[in-house]
């Protein structure tokens, strides 16, 4: 039985420093709708990381599963261990930028061990950057100073890189064309279609279906795939125990060695771009909550940007040591956060606590899906579809966000130019192109006049 909350106060938990740990079943109870959805959606989405790990680092399927398991536990620690009131997720727009760079002909590291060390270096750099900018208060000032054309260019680079990977890399759509296109089409229509948005007000079932995110399209691809000969299921029974120790021997800097300084330098632009995206996610998460807290006066929700930065830095540092793959430790899974907050604001009879809903969606911090062998082997042939879905939805969303940031036609041109440079060249070259294009084509950002 979870501990009851005094009306108007924060939900109970164990406080340590700026954080609050809320233990499942002791402090938070069961919210069945979130638990059911999270078991399938969060688990299947997390498994999209597996084909990347197998192709980039030459991991076995089982070793990749072990990395994904640890990544999932670390993400879940955000609300459960650190007490963050956001549904956490990847810094998804940074993912295609990382993938394109690592497969670029100019990428300086070729062996799996060097690539892992590069991931360790980038994750540690990001952790230090988040810690410094968050605790110093410079993060907000940095984002205010950053020109709109450069902000938009970074996000547009993610969009172009994501769509390039899916539609031009033969390992994605070309490998399973009909099932992948089916999955992508359904998700794009349910999530982004304006006619569907209008129909959701009339047909409640359509609203529920679209709120499931990737799941409807993913299931459609899973059903169509066998009929067109693109998916073959080989179900195995039993319990899967991921080989954590074998994986640790391949990824930990304590065993394979610490990254060279050049790796930190190479990864710095990715870390900086990741922070730009992360800060936007923090703002989004806070705004969603601010619009809902008035409907739930029975539960006090404390939003602390400094605490958020500190918890994100800790998670990324731990990831670098035990399961390095930047950028999988962010602050927000926007669609899931909106979904949980919407049900939470309907009242205490619908959801006891915001933390109960988030904790349940992340299956109390234990990704059980990854150890149930029939489910894992059933999802195995669908993982590339899941990754394609993640990248296309990221690319589509990033493209319209990027084009909404600039105010003038020239700025929009610089956004496209910067985005292409980031998607084609190394991060340092892409950022240099963006800075120079902004400086010479847009000009320096005007300083706001002082008020007397």
C-alpha positions in Angstrom: 0.0 0.0 0.0 1.4 3.3 -1.0 1.8 6.1 1.6 -1.0 8.6 1.5 -0.3 12.3 0.8 -1.5 15.1 3.0 -3.7 17.4 0.9 -1.8 20.2 -0.7 1.6 18.9 0.0 4.3 17.1 -2.0 3.9 13.4 -2.4 5.9 11.5 0.3 9.3 10.1 -0.3 12.8 9.8 1.0 14.6 13.1 0.7 18.4 13.2 0.1 20.0 16.5 -0.8 17.9 18.2 -3.5 16.3 14.9 -4.6 13.4 12.8 -3.4 13.2 9.0 -3.9 9.8 7.5 -4.1 9.9 3.7 -3.8 7.2 1.9 -5.9 4.5 0.3 -3.7 5.8 2.1 -0.6 5.4 5.7 -1.8 3.6 5.2 -5.1 0.8 2.8 -6.1 -0.3 1.2 -9.3 -1.9 3.1 -12.2 -3.1 0.3 -14.5 -3.5 2.3 -17.7 0.0 3.7 -17.5 1.5 0.3 -16.4 0.0 -1.5 -19.4 0.9 1.1 -22.0 4.4 1.6 -20.6 5.2 -2.1 -20.6 4.6 -2.3 -24.3 5.4 1.2 -25.6 8.3 2.1 -23.5 9.8 -1.4 -23.8 9.4 -1.6 -27.6 10.7 2.0 -28.1 13.8 1.3 -26.0 14.6 -1.8 -28.0 15.0 0.5 -31.1 18.5 1.1 -29.7 19.5 -2.6 -30.2 20.1 -2.5 -34.0 22.2 0.6 -33.6 24.4 -1.1 -31.0 24.8 -4.2 -33.1 25.8 -2.3 -36.2 28.0 0.4 -34.7 29.8 -1.6 -32.0 29.6 -5.1 -33.2 27.7 -6.2 -30.1 25.7 -9.5 -30.1 22.0 -9.2 -29.8 22.2 -10.3 -26.1 24.9 -7.7 -25.3 22.9 -5.0 -27.0 19.9 -6.0 -24.9 22.0 -5.6 -21.7 23.0 -2.1 -22.7 19.4 -1.2 -23.5 18.4 -2.7 -20.1 20.8 -0.4 -18.2 19.8 2.6 -20.3 16.2 2.0 -19.4 16.9 1.7 -15.7 18.9 4.9 -15.7 16.1 6.8 -17.6 13.6 5.4 -15.1 15.7 6.7 -12.2 14.8 10.3 -13.1 11.3 10.3 -11.5 11.8 7.3 -9.1 15.3 8.0 -7.6 15.8 11.8 -8.3 12.1 12.8 -8.0 11.8 14.6 -11.3 8.2 15.4 -12.3 8.8 14.7 -16.0 8.3 11.5 -18.1 12.0 11.1 -19.2 13.3 10.0 -22.6 16.2 10.3 -25.0 17.5 13.6 -26.4 16.0 12.2 -29.6 16.8 14.9 -32.1 20.5 14.5 -31.3 20.4 10.8 -32.2 20.4 11.1 -36.0 23.3 13.7 -35.8 25.3 11.1 -33.8 24.5 8.3 -36.2 25.4 10.3 -39.4 28.6 11.5 -37.9 29.7 8.0 -36.8 29.1 6.7 -40.3 30.7 9.7 -42.0 33.9 9.0 -44.0 35.6 11.6 -41.9 34.8 9.9 -38.6 38.3 9.4 -37.1 37.5 6.2 -35.1 37.1 2.9 -36.8 37.2 0.0 -34.3 34.3 -0.9 -32.0 36.5 -0.1 -29.0 37.4 3.4 -30.2 33.7 4.1 -31.0 32.7 3.1 -27.5 35.4 5.3 -26.0 34.1 8.2 -28.2 30.6 7.6 -26.8 32.1 7.6 -23.2 33.9 10.9 -24.0 30.8 12.5 -25.4 28.6 11.4 -22.6 31.1 12.7 -19.9 31.5 16.0 -21.8 27.7 16.4 -21.9 27.4 15.6 -18.2 30.0 18.2 -17.3 28.4 20.8 -19.7 24.9 20.2 -18.2 26.3 20.4 -14.6 28.2 23.7 -15.3 25.5 25.5 -17.3 22.8 24.4 -14.9 24.4 25.2 -11.6 25.9 28.4 -12.8 22.7 29.6 -14.3 24.4 30.3 -17.6 22.3 27.8 -19.5 19.3 30.1 -19.9 21.5 33.0 -20.8 23.4 30.9 -23.4 20.1 29.9 -25.1 18.9 33.5 -25.1 22.1 34.6 -26.7 22.1 31.9 -29.4 20.8 33.3 -32.7 17.5 31.9 -33.9 19.1 30.8 -37.2 21.6 28.7 -35.3 19.0 27.2 -33.0 16.9 26.3 -36.0 19.9 25.0 -37.9 20.8 22.5 -35.2 17.2 21.2 -35.1 17.0 21.1 -38.9 20.2 19.2 -39.0 18.6 16.6 -36.8 15.6 16.4 -39.2 17.7 16.0 -42.3 20.0 13.5 -40.7 17.0 11.4 -39.5 15.2 11.3 -42.8 18.4 10.6 -44.7 19.1 7.6 -42.5 15.7 6.1 -42.9 15.1 6.6 -46.6 18.6 6.5 -48.1 20.4 3.9 -45.9 19.6 0.4 -47.3 19.4 -1.0 -43.7 16.1 0.8 -43.0 13.2 1.2 -45.3 14.8 -0.7 -48.1 15.2 -3.8 -45.9 11.5 -4.0 -44.9 9.8 -1.5 -47.3 6.1 -2.4 -47.1 5.9 -3.1 -43.3 8.0 0.0 -42.5 6.1 2.4 -44.8 2.8 1.0 -43.3 4.0 1.7 -39.8 5.4 5.1 -40.6 2.2 6.2 -42.5 -0.1 5.2 -39.7 1.9 7.0 -37.0 2.3 10.2 -39.0 -1.5 10.3 -39.7 -2.5 9.5 -36.1 0.0 11.9 -34.5 0.3 14.8 -36.9 -2.7 14.8 -39.3 -4.8 18.0 -38.9 -8.0 16.2 -40.1 -7.4 13.5 -37.4 -6.9 16.2 -34.8 -10.3 17.6 -35.6 -12.0 14.2 -35.6 -10.5 13.3 -32.2 -13.0 15.7 -30.6 -15.9 13.7 -32.1 -14.5 10.2 -31.8 -13.1 9.4 -28.4 -11.6 6.1 -29.6 -9.5 8.0 -32.1 -8.1 10.2 -29.4 -7.1 7.1 -27.3 -5.5 5.4 -30.4 -3.4 8.5 -31.3 -2.3 8.8 -27.6 -0.6 5.5 -27.8 2.2 7.1 -29.9 4.3 4.6 -31.8 2.3 1.5 -30.8 -0.5 1.5 -33.4 1.9 1.9 -36.3 4.3 -0.5 -34.8 1.6 -3.2 -34.4 0.4 -2.6 -38.0 4.0 -3.2 -39.3 4.2 -6.3 -37.1 0.9 -7.7 -38.7 1.7 -6.7 -42.3 5.3 -7.9 -42.2 4.7 -11.7 -42.2 2.1 -11.4 -45.0 4.5 -9.7 -47.4 7.5 -11.9 -46.4 9.5 -9.1 -44.7 9.2 -10.4 -41.1 9.7 -13.9 -39.8 9.0 -14.7 -36.2 11.1 -17.3 -34.3 9.6 -17.3 -30.8 11.8 -18.8 -28.0 10.4 -19.6 -24.6 11.9 -18.9 -21.2 13.6 -16.1 -19.3 16.4 -14.0 -20.9 19.2 -13.0 -18.6 21.2 -10.3 -20.4 25.0 -10.9 -20.2 25.8 -7.8 -18.1 29.4 -8.9 -17.2 30.4 -9.7 -20.8 28.9 -6.4 -21.9 30.7 -4.5 -19.1 34.0 -5.9 -20.2 33.4 -4.4 -23.7 32.2 -0.9 -22.7 33.6 0.2 -19.3 36.5 2.6 -19.4 37.8 0.9 -16.3 38.5 -2.2 -18.6 39.0 -0.9 -22.1 40.7 2.3 -21.1 39.7 5.9 -20.9 39.1 8.0 -24.0 41.9 10.1 -25.6 41.6 13.9 -25.3 40.9 14.1 -29.1 37.7 12.2 -28.5 36.4 14.8 -26.0 37.2 17.5 -28.6 35.4 15.6 -31.4 32.3 15.0 -29.2 32.1 18.6 -27.8 29.9 20.0 -30.7 27.5 17.1 -30.3 27.3 17.7 -26.5 26.7 21.4 -27.1 23.9 20.7 -29.7 22.5 18.1 -27.3 22.2 20.8 -24.6 20.3 23.2 -26.9 17.8 20.4 -27.5 17.7 19.4 -23.9 16.9 22.9 -22.6 14.0 23.1 -25.1 12.7 19.8 -23.6 13.0 21.2 -20.1 11.0 24.3 -21.0 8.3 22.1 -22.8 8.0 19.8 -19.8 7.6 22.7 -17.4 5.0 24.5 -19.5 2.9 21.3 -19.7 3.0 21.0 -15.9 2.2 24.7 -15.3 -0.9 24.4 -17.4 -2.2 21.5 -15.3 -1.2 22.1 -11.6 -4.1 24.4 -11.0 -6.4 21.4 -11.6 -4.7 19.4 -8.9 -4.3 21.5 -5.7 -4.1 18.3 -3.7 -0.6 17.6 -4.9 2.2 20.1 -4.8 4.6 19.7 -7.8 8.0 21.3 -7.3 9.8 22.3 -10.5 13.5 22.9 -9.9 15.7 23.6 -13.0 18.9 23.2 -11.0 17.8 19.8 -9.7 16.9 18.7 -13.2 20.4 19.7 -14.5 22.1 17.9 -11.6 20.1 14.7 -12.1 20.6 14.7 -15.9 24.4 15.2 -15.3 24.6 12.3 -12.8 22.7 9.9 -15.2 24.9 10.8 -18.1 28.0 10.3 -16.1 26.8 6.9 -14.9 25.9 5.9 -18.4 29.4 6.8 -19.6 30.9 4.4 -17.1 28.5 1.5 -17.5 26.6 1.6 -20.8 27.8 4.5 -23.0 25.6 5.7 -25.8 24.9 9.4 -26.1 22.2 10.8 -26.3 19.9 8.4 -24.5 19.7 10.2 -21.1 17.5 13.3 -21.6 14.7 14.8 -19.5 11.5 14.4 -21.5 9.5 12.1 -23.6 7.0 14.7 -24.7 4.1 12.6 -25.9 4.2 10.4 -22.8 4.6 13.4 -20.5 1.5 15.0 -22.1 -0.5 11.8 -21.9 0.2 11.2 -18.2 -0.3 14.9 -17.2 -3.6 15.0 -19.0 -5.0 12.0 -17.0 -3.4 13.3 -13.7 -5.1 16.7 -14.0 -8.5 14.9 -14.2 -8.4 14.4 -10.4 -7.2 12.2 -7.6 -9.7 9.6 -8.4 -8.2 9.1 -11.8 -4.5 9.2 -10.7 -3.4 9.3 -7.1 -0.1 11.1 -7.8 1.8 12.3 -10.9 4.7 10.2 -9.7 2.6 7.1 -9.5 1.6 7.6 -13.2 5.2 8.2 -14.4 6.6 5.4 -12.3 4.1 2.9 -13.6 4.7 4.0 -17.3 8.3 3.1 -16.7 7.3 -0.2 -15.1 8.7 0.9 -11.7 12.2 1.2 -13.1 12.5 -2.4 -14.2 12.2 -3.1 -17.9 10.6 -6.5 -17.5 10.0 -6.7 -21.2 13.7 -7.3 -21.8 13.9 -10.5 -19.8 10.7 -12.2 -21.1 12.2 -14.3 -23.9 9.0 -14.9 -26.0 8.4 -11.1 -26.1 12.1 -10.3 -26.8 12.4 -12.8 -29.6 9.0 -11.8 -31.0 10.1 -8.2 -31.2 13.6 -8.9 -32.5 12.6 -8.8 -36.3 10.7 -5.6 -35.7 13.5 -3.5 -34.1 14.6 -1.9 -37.3 11.0 -0.8 -37.9 10.9 0.6 -34.4 14.1 2.6 -35.1 12.8 3.8 -38.4 9.6 5.0 -36.7 11.6 6.8 -34.1 13.8 8.6 -36.6 11.0 9.6 -39.1 8.8 11.0 -36.4 11.8 12.8 -35.0 12.7 14.2 -38.4 9.1 15.3 -39.2 8.7 17.1 -35.8 12.1 18.7 -35.9 11.6 20.0 -39.4 8.5 22.1 -38.5 9.9 23.2 -35.2 13.1 24.3 -36.9 11.2 26.3 -39.5 9.1 28.0 -36.9 12.1 29.5 -35.0 13.5 31.9 -37.6 11.7 35.2 -38.2 12.9 36.2 -41.7 13.5 34.6 -45.1 17.3 35.0 -44.8 17.2 33.2 -41.4 15.2 30.4 -42.9 17.8 30.0 -45.6 20.6 29.9 -43.0 18.6 27.3 -41.1 18.5 25.0 -44.2 22.2 25.6 -45.0 23.3 24.9 -41.4 21.1 21.8 -41.2 22.5 20.3 -44.4 26.1 21.1 -43.3 25.4 19.3 -39.9 23.9 16.3 -41.7 26.7 16.0 -44.3 29.9 17.1 -42.5 31.4 16.5 -39.1 29.8 18.4 -36.2 32.8 20.9 -36.0 32.5 21.7 -39.7 28.7 21.9 -39.6 28.7 24.2 -36.6 31.4 26.4 -38.2 29.3 26.7 -41.4 26.3 27.7 -39.2 28.2 30.3 -37.2 29.7 31.9 -40.3 26.5 31.9 -42.2 24.7 33.5 -39.3 27.4 36.1 -38.8 27.7 37.1 -42.5 24.1 36.6 -43.7 22.0 37.5 -40.7 24.4 39.6 -38.7 24.9 39.7 -34.9 21.9 39.4 -32.7 20.7 42.8 -31.7 21.0 43.7 -28.0 17.7 44.6 -26.3 17.6 48.3 -25.3 18.1 49.0 -21.7 15.1 50.2 -19.7 15.6 53.4 -17.7 
